[in-house]
């Protein structure tokens, strides 16, 4: 069965998969509306004393965009029309983490067909409702986020407003069932066809809505392991996502025909590079956390590309080894080159890991340039409990680095960790003299020698 494409900014799973969510959009008490399928509610601006005869009509749109969302929107409008309500000139007020690519395109076209405006925000019901009102009165709050595919839905509005307090964030689209750990997944020729097909559909939709292809270009720069890109006011105006805002300089016209080339999904594994203190970066798997044998010691390790807005500037290894007591030793080995328009720093100033709410700042042991490459080794410790929770529950670890010239934030999935961490824990539980024997177990036993 084909995988659905989603914009990876959403925190929901495979939002494009048919049948994942029930058609009902009833919200359970205490639930987070943003993580549930998008729901639509009619509101009138209030208080009446402030807007009088000019009170605006709002359609509150909060939640995740699914394949069923366009149908739910049409059903909502039909219900309102059957009640004799006039939605002419209404504003769709959006607060969403994004979701399905095809669902977002269809929803955006429905909004344009209805000649509605769009706005990033939240609709907040008034505490004191007038007696006898059938449609609740509400005010707008500008403190809201429109993430990933929500940005493209915004294009459906004939007038598009992004308040200064609101945020619009964009990201690449990805196969929905492989977004949690994209570098660990396998991809077929059919998968690439799906990706390119939907990029083409997004390009056509963007042009049809009168926006700039710069919006699509900006989104396609950000891979799924990087944080979403928060659009600046200049970007919002230049891409014509927002039709109101401060003036910006004229930009060159974008060609109407856009050719999109999907780069290779995996970069070739770089050769081992020496560290200044003698430690060597091993050719560890980029696809999963694996047990490796280095100098007779067992380690759980993973390699990942190092990128800034999709521009690969190097790679790094994370290596977990036996520590003292209930601690594990954690090593970070990075190789970094200059990026497109990005200077190579003289050294890294910090490396921090986040697993859930736990943060671990590593100590920089060595960081310096060698042959136009910045090599860094950082070490630290992490509790066994945190590692167990990562391997058994948390789906990712976030690696942050900072220097005077650049900050990188990379999210790494836990593919392979649930299977291999118990072997590492068992080896570390043995007396020191017996650990070398455990490390010599071949791949069939869960451990592969490092090359």
C-alpha positions in Angstrom: 0.0 0.0 0.0 1.3 3.5 -0.8 2.5 5.7 2.0 0.8 9.0 2.5 2.7 12.2 2.4 2.6 14.7 5.2 4.4 17.9 6.0 6.8 16.8 8.7 6.1 19.7 10.9 3.0 18.1 12.3 3.3 16.2 15.6 0.6 13.8 14.5 1.5 10.5 12.8 0.4 9.6 9.3 -2.2 12.2 8.9 -2.8 11.5 5.2 -3.7 7.8 5.9 -7.4 7.2 5.2 -9.3 6.0 8.2 -6.7 7.0 10.8 -9.1 9.5 12.4 -12.9 9.0 12.7 -15.1 11.4 10.9 -16.3 13.0 14.1 -14.6 16.1 15.3 -16.0 16.2 18.8 -13.3 17.3 21.2 -12.9 15.3 24.4 -12.7 17.4 27.6 -9.2 18.6 28.3 -7.8 17.5 24.9 -5.3 19.5 22.9 -7.2 20.7 19.8 -4.1 21.0 17.8 -3.4 17.3 17.9 -6.9 16.3 16.9 -8.4 16.4 13.3 -9.2 20.0 12.4 -12.6 21.2 13.5 -14.5 24.3 12.3 -16.7 26.6 14.5 -18.6 29.7 13.6 -18.2 32.8 15.6 -19.2 36.4 15.4 -16.9 39.3 16.6 -17.8 40.9 19.8 -18.7 42.6 22.0 -21.4 44.1 19.9 -20.9 47.5 21.5 -17.4 47.7 19.9 -18.1 46.5 16.4 -21.9 47.4 16.0 -23.1 46.6 12.5 -19.5 45.8 11.3 -18.9 42.7 13.4 -16.8 40.3 11.5 -17.6 36.6 10.9 -15.0 34.1 11.9 -14.5 30.4 11.1 -12.3 29.0 13.8 -10.1 26.3 12.2 -8.0 24.5 14.8 -6.3 21.1 14.7 -4.5 18.8 12.3 -5.2 18.7 8.6 -6.2 15.2 7.5 -7.4 13.7 4.2 -11.0 14.2 5.5 -10.6 17.9 6.4 -11.8 19.3 3.1 -14.9 17.2 3.3 -15.5 18.3 6.9 -15.1 21.9 5.8 -17.7 21.5 3.0 -20.0 19.8 5.5 -19.6 22.6 8.0 -20.5 25.2 5.3 -23.5 23.2 4.2 -24.7 23.0 7.8 -24.3 26.7 8.3 -26.1 27.5 5.0 -29.0 25.2 6.0 -29.4 27.3 9.1 -29.8 30.4 7.0 -26.4 31.9 8.0 -24.5 34.1 5.6 -20.7 33.4 5.5 -19.9 36.1 2.9 -16.7 37.8 3.8 -15.8 35.4 6.6 -12.3 35.0 7.8 -10.9 31.5 8.4 -8.7 31.8 11.6 -6.1 29.1 11.7 -4.1 27.5 14.5 -2.6 24.2 13.3 0.4 21.9 13.2 -0.2 21.1 9.6 -0.7 17.6 8.2 -1.7 16.0 4.9 -0.4 17.5 1.7 -3.4 16.6 -0.5 -5.8 17.5 2.3 -4.2 20.9 2.7 -4.3 21.6 -1.1 -8.0 20.6 -1.3 -8.8 22.7 1.8 -7.1 25.7 0.4 -9.0 25.5 -2.9 -12.3 25.2 -0.9 -11.4 28.4 1.0 -10.6 30.2 -2.3 -13.8 29.0 -3.9 -15.8 30.4 -1.0 -13.9 33.8 -1.3 -12.9 33.7 2.4 -10.0 35.5 3.9 -7.4 33.7 6.1 -5.6 34.7 9.2 -3.2 33.0 11.7 -4.7 33.3 15.2 -7.1 31.8 17.7 -10.8 32.6 18.3 -11.5 33.1 22.0 -15.1 33.1 23.2 -16.2 36.1 25.3 -16.7 35.2 29.0 -20.0 37.1 29.1 -22.2 36.0 26.2 -25.3 38.1 25.3 -28.5 36.5 26.2 -30.3 34.6 23.5 -27.4 34.5 21.0 -27.3 31.5 18.7 -23.7 32.1 17.5 -21.2 32.8 20.3 -19.4 36.1 20.3 -15.6 36.0 20.3 -12.4 38.0 20.1 -9.3 37.2 18.1 -6.0 36.3 19.8 -2.9 36.7 17.6 -0.8 34.3 19.6 -1.0 31.2 17.4 1.1 29.0 15.1 0.5 27.9 11.5 2.9 25.1 10.8 4.0 23.2 7.7 1.0 22.5 5.4 -1.1 25.1 7.3 1.1 27.7 5.6 -0.1 26.5 2.2 -3.8 26.4 3.3 -3.3 30.1 4.2 -2.8 30.8 0.5 -6.5 30.0 -0.1 -7.5 33.3 1.4 -8.3 36.2 -0.9 -6.8 38.4 1.9 -4.1 36.8 4.2 -3.1 38.2 7.5 -0.3 37.2 9.8 -0.2 39.3 13.0 3.2 40.2 14.4 2.7 37.9 17.4 1.8 34.9 15.2 4.3 32.5 13.7 4.3 30.7 10.3 6.7 27.8 10.1 7.6 25.6 7.1 9.3 22.3 6.5 9.7 19.7 3.8 7.0 17.2 3.0 7.9 13.6 3.8 6.4 10.1 3.7 4.1 10.1 6.7 5.0 6.6 8.0 8.8 7.4 7.9 9.0 10.9 9.3 10.0 9.9 12.8 13.5 8.6 11.7 13.8 9.5 8.0 17.5 8.6 7.6 16.8 5.1 9.0 14.0 4.3 6.5 14.1 2.6 3.1 12.7 4.3 0.0 11.5 2.8 -3.3 11.3 4.3 -6.7 7.5 4.5 -6.1 8.2 6.6 -3.0 10.2 9.1 -5.0 7.4 9.3 -7.6 4.9 10.1 -4.8 7.2 12.8 -3.3 7.9 14.5 -6.7 4.2 14.2 -7.7 3.1 16.0 -4.5 5.8 18.6 -4.8 4.5 19.3 -8.3 1.0 19.6 -7.0 2.1 22.0 -4.3 3.9 24.1 -7.0 0.8 24.3 -9.1 -1.4 25.2 -6.1 1.0 27.9 -5.0 1.0 29.5 -8.5 -2.8 29.1 -8.8 -3.2 31.0 -5.5 -1.1 33.9 -6.7 1.8 33.3 -4.3 5.5 33.1 -5.0 7.4 29.9 -5.6 9.8 31.2 -3.1 7.5 29.8 -0.4 7.9 26.3 -1.8 11.6 26.7 -2.2 11.9 27.9 1.4 10.0 24.9 2.7 11.9 22.4 0.6 15.2 23.5 2.1 14.4 22.2 5.6 14.9 18.5 6.1 12.7 16.5 8.6 15.5 16.3 11.2 15.8 20.1 11.5 13.4 22.4 13.3 10.8 24.2 11.3 11.8 27.4 9.8 10.0 30.4 11.3 9.2 32.8 8.4 10.3 36.4 8.9 8.1 39.4 8.0 10.1 40.0 4.9 9.6 36.3 3.8 5.9 36.4 4.6 5.5 39.5 2.3 8.0 38.4 -0.4 6.3 35.0 -0.8 2.9 36.7 -0.8 1.8 34.4 2.0 0.7 37.6 3.9 -1.0 40.3 1.8 -0.6 42.9 4.5 2.5 44.1 6.3 5.4 46.5 6.0 6.7 47.2 2.5 9.7 45.1 1.3 12.1 45.6 -1.6 11.0 44.3 -5.0 12.3 40.8 -5.9 13.0 39.3 -9.2 10.1 37.5 -10.8 10.0 33.7 -10.4 9.7 31.5 -13.5 6.3 30.0 -13.9 7.8 26.6 -14.8 9.6 25.0 -11.8 11.7 21.9 -12.1 12.1 20.1 -8.8 15.0 17.7 -8.3 14.9 15.4 -5.3 18.5 14.8 -4.1 19.8 11.4 -3.0 18.2 10.4 0.3 21.5 9.3 1.8 24.9 10.9 1.5 27.8 8.4 1.1 29.5 7.5 4.4 32.6 9.7 4.8 35.9 8.0 5.6 37.2 7.8 9.1 38.9 11.0 10.2 41.5 11.2 13.0 40.8 13.4 16.0 43.5 15.6 17.5 43.6 13.4 20.6 43.8 10.1 18.7 40.2 9.2 18.9 38.9 7.9 15.5 35.4 8.6 14.1 34.1 5.2 13.0 32.0 4.4 9.8 28.9 3.9 11.9 25.5 3.2 10.4 23.4 6.2 9.4 20.3 4.0 9.3 20.1 2.7 12.9 21.6 2.6 16.4 24.0 -0.4 16.3 26.3 -2.1 18.7 29.9 -1.7 17.7 33.2 -3.0 19.0 36.0 -0.5 19.4 39.3 -1.5 21.0 37.5 -4.4 22.8 34.7 -2.1 24.2 31.1 -2.4 23.3 29.3 0.8 22.3 25.8 1.8 21.0 26.4 4.2 18.1 24.7 6.2 15.3 25.9 8.5 12.6 23.8 11.4 11.2 24.3 14.1 8.6 25.0 17.6 9.9 22.9 20.2 8.0 21.9 23.8 8.2 18.6 24.4 6.3 19.2 21.3 4.3 22.8 22.2 3.3 25.0 19.3 4.4 28.1 20.7 6.1 29.4 17.4 7.6 28.3 14.6 9.9 28.6 13.5 13.5 28.6 10.3 15.5 26.9 9.7 18.8 28.4 6.9 20.9 27.0 5.5 24.1 29.4 3.3 26.2 29.6 1.9 29.8 30.0 4.3 32.6 30.2 4.3 36.4 27.2 3.3 38.5 23.9 4.0 36.7 25.6 6.3 34.2 26.5 5.8 30.6 29.3 7.7 28.9 28.3 9.7 25.8 30.7 10.8 23.1 30.0 13.2 20.3 32.4 13.2 17.3 31.8 15.8 14.6 33.4 16.6 11.2 32.2 20.0 9.8 33.0 21.9 6.6 31.9 25.4 5.5 28.4 25.6 4.0 26.9 27.7 1.2 27.3 31.2 2.6 28.1 29.7 6.0 31.5 30.3 7.5 33.5 27.6 9.2 33.8 28.5 12.9 37.2 28.2 14.6 35.7 25.9 17.2 32.5 24.7 18.7 31.4 26.4 21.9 28.9 23.9 23.1 27.1 20.6 22.5 23.8 19.8 24.2 21.6 16.8 24.0 17.8 16.7 24.8 15.9 13.5 25.4 12.3 14.4 26.4 12.7 17.1 29.1 16.2 16.0 30.1 19.1 18.1 28.9 22.8 17.0 29.0 25.5 19.6 28.2 28.6 17.8 27.0 32.2 18.9 27.7 34.2 20.0 24.7 37.4 17.9 24.9 38.9 19.0 21.5 37.7 21.3 18.8 39.9 22.7 16.0 40.4 23.0 12.3 42.4 20.6 10.3 42.6 20.6 6.5 39.6 22.9 6.1 37.6 20.7 8.4 36.5 21.5 11.9 36.8 18.3 14.1 35.2 18.2 17.5 35.1 15.7 20.3 32.7 16.3 23.3 31.9 13.9 26.1 29.4 13.6 29.0 27.3 11.3 31.0 23.6 10.4 30.9 21.6 8.3 33.4 20.6 4.7 32.5 17.0 5.6 33.2 17.0 8.3 30.5 18.6 6.0 28.0 16.0 3.3 28.8 13.2 5.7 28.2 14.7 6.9 24.9 15.1 3.3 23.7 11.7 2.2 24.9 9.5 5.3 24.5 10.9 8.6 23.3 11.3 8.5 19.6 14.1 11.0 19.2 17.1 12.7 20.8 17.8 16.3 19.8 21.4 17.4 19.3 22.2 21.1 19.5 25.6 22.8 18.8 26.5 26.4 19.0 29.4 28.6 18.0 29.9 32.3 17.2 28.9 31.7 13.6 26.2 29.1 13.5 23.7 27.0 15.6 22.6 23.6 14.5 19.7 21.6 15.8 19.3 18.0 14.6 16.6 15.4 15.7 17.7 11.7 15.6 15.2 8.8 15.8 15.7 5.7 18.0 15.6 3.1 15.2 17.6 0.1 16.4 17.9 1.3 20.0 15.1 -0.8 21.5 16.7 -3.9 20.1 20.3 -3.1 20.9 20.3 -1.2 24.2 19.5 -4.3 26.3 22.7 -5.9 24.9 24.7 -2.9 25.9 23.1 -2.8 29.3 23.9 -6.5 29.8 27.5 -6.0 28.7 28.0 -3.0 31.1 26.5 -5.0 34.0 29.4 -7.5 33.7 32.7 -7.1 35.5 35.2 -5.0 33.5 37.3 -8.1 32.7 34.3 -9.8 31.0 33.2 -6.9 28.9 35.8 -7.5 26.1 34.4 -11.0 25.7 30.9 -9.6 25.3 32.2 -7.1 22.7 33.5 -9.8 20.5 30.0 -11.2 19.8 29.4 -11.1 16.1 26.6 -9.3 14.3 24.2 -12.3 14.8 24.5 -11.6 18.5 23.7 -7.9 18.0 27.2 -6.5 17.9 29.3 -5.6 14.8 33.0 -4.8 14.9 33.8 -1.2 14.0 35.7 -0.7 10.8 
